[in-house]
Amino acid sequence: MEGGAVRTPIPLVDIAAQHASVADDVEARVLAVLRSGQYIGGAEVEELEQEFAAYCGVKYAVAVNSGTAALHAALYALGIGPGDEVITVSHTFAATAEAIVATGATPVFVDIDPLTFNMDPAAVRAAISPRTRAILPVHLYGRIAPMREILEIADAHGLAVVEDACQAHGARSEGQRAGSFGAIGCFSFYPSKNLGAAGEGGIAVTNSAELAAKMRQLADHGQSRRYEHAVSGYNYRLPALQASVLRVKLRRLDEWNERRRQHAVAYARGLSELGLVLPVSAGEAGSVYHLYVVRSDERDALARHLADASIGTGVHYPVPVHLQPAFDGNSRTVGTLPHTVAAANEVLSLPMYAELTTDQLECVVGAVRAFAAQTVLAR
Ligand SMILES: *Cc1c(COP(=O)(O)O)cnc(C)c1O
């Protein structure tokens, strides 16, 4: 099954395959919205907000046009601004830190737990200063950060918690969904996310009517009523067409996440004892496997081997955020973040999406096993 034989490539994600599985419903809804003339706001957006809030087990949701906008609106609603510090991780997509900088506050980068790739609570404790206002954990790769410990730290120091749940739609820990632990949970609907729009999108969820109102106001030009601009805001509104796509897909999310978990079990079985570090089991909490990430000190050679076999991979992420020029001079880093730096050099994401077939999965496993056999022989 593996090797350079000519066959259909296996991509890292397959958005067209996902669309095919819901095409009839999505296309009917999209056509209905097109014909309705209601393109901004309206019933589709309101219903998505209600359905997504209910799905997460919270009272309110504010639909916006990206995950980054959700994070920005969340921090803004909590009153975070210049002079404030927000503790977050560097092993994440840059948007997490961009949202902090957008408010005028300072991102404070801490290290991760090398086993889970998530925020290390001990590192958070060590990073707290008199200026700290909030903690912004990321549920990376679909696995919930250690929320109980993070919330304990936040309570003890009077800090707000905003969850970057952009990779964790539907993930559950101790019976609670991602996004429902902190004051506000933020999600992206970028097409490759576990719940993806046919374009850009995002949403913020909260149990606070006041925070929801502030986010909604910022996202709609600072208006709370038409042509009354209390604050200078943004246009962060989600188009109705995207809401209509997302409402159809939301009904399939749990089933898709369950399939991702089954693929992870099959990968774990096929890839054990090859010298690769596999994702640690998330136990009862589970993970929704936004990405299936292995570690290898021969990451680049493994990626090349898989590319030669027409298998797509990704590196999430190759350069830690605290080492990016964009955050030079506007952030604080606590120590040298050795686990973050090591992860950036070693992580490799293998193909992972609900529609991945058994044949495709076996191909990936075969190609990784062939690489491992070659490398052992070469030693
Ligand atoms: C995708 C993502 C974002 C940003 O979402 P956009 O919708 O692309 O703005 C933020 N944080 C994390 C961890 C993400 O994966």
The ligand as an ORCA input file, in Angstrom:
! r2SCAN-3c Opt
* xyz 0 1
  C      -7.774     28.834     13.560
  C      -7.309     29.345     14.872
  C      -7.500     30.676     15.267
  C      -8.006     31.762     14.359
  O      -9.162     31.525     13.703
  P      -9.503     32.337     12.347
  O     -10.922     31.972     12.121
  O      -8.595     31.846     11.292
  O      -9.328     33.774     12.641
  C      -7.119     31.051     16.541
  N      -6.551     30.177     17.373
  C      -6.317     28.888     17.026
  C      -5.687     27.980     18.008
  C      -6.680     28.451     15.766
  O      -6.418     27.186     15.413
*
